[in-house]
Amino acid sequence: MSARLFCRFGQLAGAEYEIGREATIGSASENGVVLSAPSISRRQARIAFDGQSGCYFLEDLSGGGTALDGQPVEGRMRLSSVHVLTFAGQHDFFFHWNPRQPPQDQLETVGLDELPQAAAEPPASQTIFRSSQKLSPPPAFQPLQPPEQTAADPDPQASETMFRESAGVSLPDFLKPGSPPQEEVAPEPQLRLVLELKLPDGAKAYPLGEGENVVGRSPQCEVFVDDPTLSRRHAVLTVKKEALKVRDLGSTNKTFVEGEAIGRETALALETPISFAKVAGKVRLEEA
């Protein structure tokens, strides 16, 4: 049994690979795992199995463009049975392997400094393993057997939670092969009431809050309009859960609804023409 590397979201959704004892990852064709995306480096990362410690390790070859569970990869980072690997800051891949079934392919052991290195990559001294055959995309992903808790697995609780056979837990649908990428549901837009007034320098929208919104020439008004025809406290718009009303506050030049001066509080429908003295406008909905 070897490790699995697969992507279910984004530009590389549907890509699946099987990792033997070692594979380099990048856009160049000589890599064991070839990722065709402009943001991927020619040599992005390396995943290798260490027989002495009995686990896989991850190395970044791109100079900082690889992350393990959201954390930048520094040096050789040990992999447990389940992780999310991010390449070039935007391509998320799931990594999984079963500690009970380490890689079985017959491979040569080589020093890290013997492997082809990128020009800017510093030499290292750790021992890793290189596959004697070029890796190819694996067949359809199959649910894996549950791992045992071993010293080689630093996170047994996560392994048990996702793959414990006794609990009958299987892979979620979005991780199964052939599953279409989940579409993000856009949140419904939040709407708010605004008073739109036609002013000499153009239309201006004033958000209306719950309760009373005083319109007038005083800067203390919720809707402050610097127009000489308005009184300091000219009128008030009252916003309640299911009602909108307007009331003149004894202004000099009156308040008008559909061209008629109002003398008492009046219900107001959206988009109904309203005037405060010579300042015309309407109440409408807009996206918050």
C-alpha positions as CSV (number, residue, x, y, z in Angstrom):
1,M,0.0,0.0,0.0
2,S,1.3,3.5,-0.9
3,A,0.1,7.0,0.0
4,R,-2.6,8.9,-1.9
5,L,-2.5,12.5,-2.9
6,F,-5.7,13.9,-4.4
7,C,-7.5,17.2,-5.0
8,R,-11.3,17.7,-4.9
9,F,-11.6,21.5,-5.3
10,G,-10.3,24.4,-7.4
11,Q,-8.4,24.4,-10.7
12,L,-6.8,21.0,-10.1
13,A,-10.0,19.3,-8.9
14,G,-10.1,15.6,-9.8
15,A,-6.3,15.1,-9.8
16,E,-5.3,11.9,-8.0
17,Y,-1.8,10.3,-7.5
18,E,-0.3,7.4,-5.8
19,I,3.0,8.0,-3.9
20,G,5.3,5.1,-3.5
21,R,8.4,5.6,-1.4
22,E,9.3,9.0,-3.0
23,A,7.9,11.5,-5.4
24,T,8.8,15.0,-6.4
25,I,5.9,17.4,-7.2
26,G,5.9,20.2,-9.7
27,S,5.0,21.4,-13.2
28,A,8.0,19.9,-15.0
29,S,7.5,16.6,-16.8
30,E,10.3,14.9,-15.0
31,N,8.4,15.0,-11.7
32,G,6.6,11.9,-10.4
33,V,3.6,14.1,-9.7
34,V,3.0,16.6,-12.5
35,L,0.6,19.5,-11.6
36,S,-0.3,21.5,-14.7
37,A,-1.0,25.0,-13.2
38,P,0.8,28.3,-13.9
39,S,1.4,29.0,-10.2
40,I,3.1,25.6,-9.5
41,S,6.9,25.7,-9.5
42,R,8.9,23.3,-11.8
43,R,10.0,21.6,-8.6
44,Q,7.4,22.4,-5.9
45,A,7.8,19.8,-3.2
46,R,8.9,16.3,-2.3
47,I,7.2,13.5,-0.4
48,A,9.4,10.6,0.8
49,F,9.1,7.6,3.0
50,D,11.8,7.1,5.6
51,G,12.2,3.4,6.5
52,Q,14.0,4.1,9.7
53,S,11.3,6.2,11.3
54,G,8.5,4.3,9.4
55,C,6.7,7.4,8.1
56,Y,6.5,9.9,5.3
57,F,8.2,13.3,5.3
58,L,7.3,16.5,3.3
59,E,9.9,19.0,1.9
60,D,9.4,22.3,0.2
61,L,11.5,22.8,-3.0
62,S,10.0,26.1,-4.1
63,G,11.4,28.4,-1.5
64,G,8.3,28.8,0.6
65,G,5.4,27.9,-1.5
66,T,4.3,24.7,0.3
67,A,2.1,24.5,3.4
68,L,1.2,21.6,5.7
69,D,-2.3,22.0,7.3
70,G,-2.0,25.8,6.8
71,Q,1.6,26.1,8.2
72,P,4.6,26.9,6.0
73,V,6.8,23.8,5.4
74,E,10.3,24.3,6.9
75,G,12.9,21.5,6.4
76,R,11.6,18.0,6.5
77,M,8.1,17.8,8.2
78,R,6.8,14.5,9.3
79,L,3.4,13.3,7.9
80,S,0.9,11.3,9.9
81,S,-2.0,9.5,8.2
82,V,-4.2,12.5,7.1
83,H,-3.2,16.0,6.1
84,V,-4.1,18.9,3.8
85,L,-1.1,20.0,1.6
86,T,-1.3,23.4,-0.1
87,F,0.9,24.1,-3.1
88,A,1.6,27.7,-4.4
89,G,-0.8,29.1,-1.8
90,Q,-4.0,28.1,-3.6
91,H,-4.0,24.4,-4.6
92,D,-5.3,22.2,-1.7
93,F,-4.6,18.4,-1.8
94,F,-5.5,15.7,0.6
95,F,-2.7,13.3,1.7
96,H,-3.5,10.0,3.2
97,W,-1.6,6.8,3.9
98,N,-2.2,3.8,6.2
99,P,0.7,3.2,8.7
100,R,-0.2,-0.5,8.8
101,Q,0.7,-0.9,5.2
102,P,4.0,0.9,4.4
103,P,5.2,1.1,0.7
104,Q,6.1,-2.4,-0.6
105,D,7.9,-1.5,-3.9
106,Q,11.5,-2.5,-4.1
107,L,13.4,0.7,-4.2
108,E,17.0,1.9,-3.8
109,T,18.0,4.1,-0.9
110,V,19.9,7.2,-1.8
111,G,21.3,10.3,-0.1
112,L,19.3,13.5,-0.4
113,D,22.3,15.2,-2.0
114,E,22.3,12.7,-4.8
115,L,18.9,13.7,-6.0
116,P,18.5,16.4,-8.7
117,Q,18.4,19.8,-7.0
118,A,16.9,23.1,-8.1
119,A,19.5,25.9,-8.6
120,A,18.4,27.8,-5.4
121,E,17.9,24.7,-3.3
122,P,20.4,24.2,-0.5
123,P,21.9,20.7,0.0
124,A,20.6,18.4,2.8
125,S,22.0,15.4,4.6
126,Q,18.9,13.3,5.5
127,T,18.4,10.0,3.9
128,I,15.2,9.5,1.8
129,F,14.0,7.1,-0.9
130,R,13.5,7.4,-4.6
131,S,11.2,5.3,-6.7
132,S,12.8,3.2,-9.4
133,Q,9.7,3.7,-11.6
134,K,7.8,6.8,-12.7
135,L,4.6,7.2,-10.8
136,S,1.3,7.5,-12.7
137,P,-2.1,8.5,-11.6
138,P,-3.7,5.7,-9.6
139,P,-7.0,3.9,-10.2
140,A,-10.2,5.1,-8.5
141,F,-9.6,5.9,-4.8
142,Q,-10.8,3.2,-2.4
143,P,-11.7,3.6,1.2
144,L,-8.7,2.6,3.3
145,Q,-8.5,0.2,6.2
146,P,-8.4,1.8,9.7
147,P,-4.8,2.4,11.0
148,E,-3.6,1.1,14.3
149,Q,-2.2,3.5,16.9
150,T,1.6,3.3,16.6
151,A,4.6,5.3,17.7
152,A,5.1,6.3,14.1
153,D,1.7,8.1,14.0
154,P,2.0,11.4,16.0
155,D,-1.8,12.0,15.7
156,P,-3.6,8.7,16.4
157,Q,-6.7,10.5,17.5
158,A,-7.3,12.1,14.0
159,S,-6.7,8.7,12.4
160,E,-9.2,7.0,14.6
161,T,-11.8,9.7,14.1
162,M,-11.7,9.4,10.3
163,F,-10.9,5.8,9.7
164,R,-11.9,3.7,12.7
165,E,-13.5,0.5,11.3
166,S,-15.3,-0.3,14.6
167,A,-17.2,3.0,14.4
168,G,-18.2,2.3,10.8
169,V,-17.0,5.7,9.6
170,S,-16.4,6.0,5.9
171,L,-14.9,8.8,3.7
172,P,-17.3,11.7,3.3
173,D,-18.9,12.0,-0.2
174,F,-16.8,14.9,-1.3
175,L,-13.6,12.9,-0.9
176,K,-14.9,9.9,-2.9
177,P,-13.7,9.6,-6.6
178,G,-15.8,11.1,-9.2
179,S,-17.5,13.5,-6.8
180,P,-18.0,16.9,-8.4
181,P,-16.4,19.8,-6.6
182,Q,-18.7,21.3,-4.1
183,E,-20.1,24.7,-5.2
184,E,-19.9,27.4,-2.7
185,V,-23.4,28.9,-2.0
186,A,-23.2,32.7,-2.3
187,P,-24.8,34.3,0.8
188,E,-28.0,36.2,0.2
189,P,-27.4,39.9,-0.1
190,Q,-28.3,42.0,2.9
191,L,-30.8,44.8,2.0
192,R,-31.4,48.1,3.8
193,L,-33.7,51.1,3.4
194,V,-32.1,54.3,2.1
195,L,-33.6,57.8,1.4
196,E,-32.4,58.9,-2.0
197,L,-32.5,62.7,-2.5
198,K,-31.9,64.8,-5.6
199,L,-29.4,67.5,-4.6
200,P,-27.7,70.2,-6.8
201,D,-24.5,68.2,-6.9
202,G,-26.3,64.9,-7.8
203,A,-28.3,62.2,-6.1
204,K,-27.3,61.0,-2.6
205,A,-28.5,58.0,-0.6
206,Y,-28.9,58.2,3.2
207,P,-29.2,54.9,5.1
208,L,-32.3,54.7,7.4
209,G,-32.0,53.0,10.7
210,E,-34.8,51.3,12.7
211,G,-37.0,53.8,14.5
212,E,-37.1,57.6,13.8
213,N,-34.8,59.3,11.3
214,V,-35.1,63.1,11.4
215,V,-34.6,65.0,8.2
216,G,-33.4,68.5,8.4
217,R,-30.8,71.2,8.1
218,S,-29.3,70.6,11.6
219,P,-26.1,68.6,11.7
220,Q,-27.7,66.7,14.6
221,C,-30.3,65.2,12.3
222,E,-30.0,61.5,11.2
223,V,-30.5,62.8,7.6
224,F,-28.6,66.1,7.4
225,V,-29.3,68.1,4.2
226,D,-27.6,71.5,3.8
227,D,-30.4,73.1,1.9
228,P,-31.8,76.6,2.8
229,T,-35.4,75.6,2.0
230,L,-35.4,73.0,4.8
231,S,-36.1,73.7,8.4
232,R,-33.6,72.6,11.0
233,R,-35.8,69.7,12.0
234,H,-38.1,69.4,8.9
235,A,-39.7,65.9,9.0
236,V,-39.2,62.4,10.4
237,L,-39.2,59.0,8.7
238,T,-40.2,56.2,11.0
239,V,-38.9,52.7,10.1
240,K,-40.6,49.8,11.8
241,K,-40.4,46.0,11.1
242,E,-43.2,46.1,8.5
243,A,-44.1,49.8,8.1
244,L,-42.6,53.0,6.8
245,K,-44.2,56.4,7.8
246,V,-43.4,60.0,7.3
247,R,-44.5,63.0,9.5
248,D,-43.9,66.7,9.0
249,L,-42.4,68.4,12.1
250,G,-44.1,71.8,11.6
251,S,-41.6,72.9,8.9
252,T,-41.9,76.2,7.1
253,N,-42.0,74.8,3.6
254,K,-43.9,71.6,4.3
255,T,-43.4,68.0,3.4
256,F,-45.1,66.4,0.3
257,V,-46.0,62.9,-0.6
258,E,-46.9,62.4,-4.3
259,G,-47.2,66.2,-4.6
260,E,-49.6,66.6,-1.7
261,A,-48.7,68.4,1.5
262,I,-49.2,66.2,4.6
263,G,-50.5,67.4,7.9
264,R,-50.2,64.2,9.9
265,E,-48.2,61.0,9.9
266,T,-48.6,59.2,6.6
267,A,-47.8,55.7,5.5
268,L,-45.1,55.6,2.8
269,A,-44.6,52.9,0.2
270,L,-41.1,52.3,-1.4
271,E,-40.3,54.3,-4.5
272,T,-43.1,56.8,-3.7
273,P,-42.1,60.4,-4.6
274,I,-41.6,62.5,-1.5
275,S,-40.3,66.1,-1.1
276,F,-39.0,68.0,1.9
277,A,-39.6,71.6,0.8
278,K,-37.9,71.7,-2.6
279,V,-35.7,68.7,-2.1
280,A,-37.3,65.7,-3.9
281,G,-36.5,62.0,-3.3
282,K,-37.8,58.6,-2.6
283,V,-37.2,55.7,-0.2
284,R,-35.8,52.5,-1.8
285,L,-34.0,49.3,-1.0
286,E,-30.3,48.8,-1.7
287,E,-27.6,46.2,-0.9
288,A,-25.9,46.8,2.4
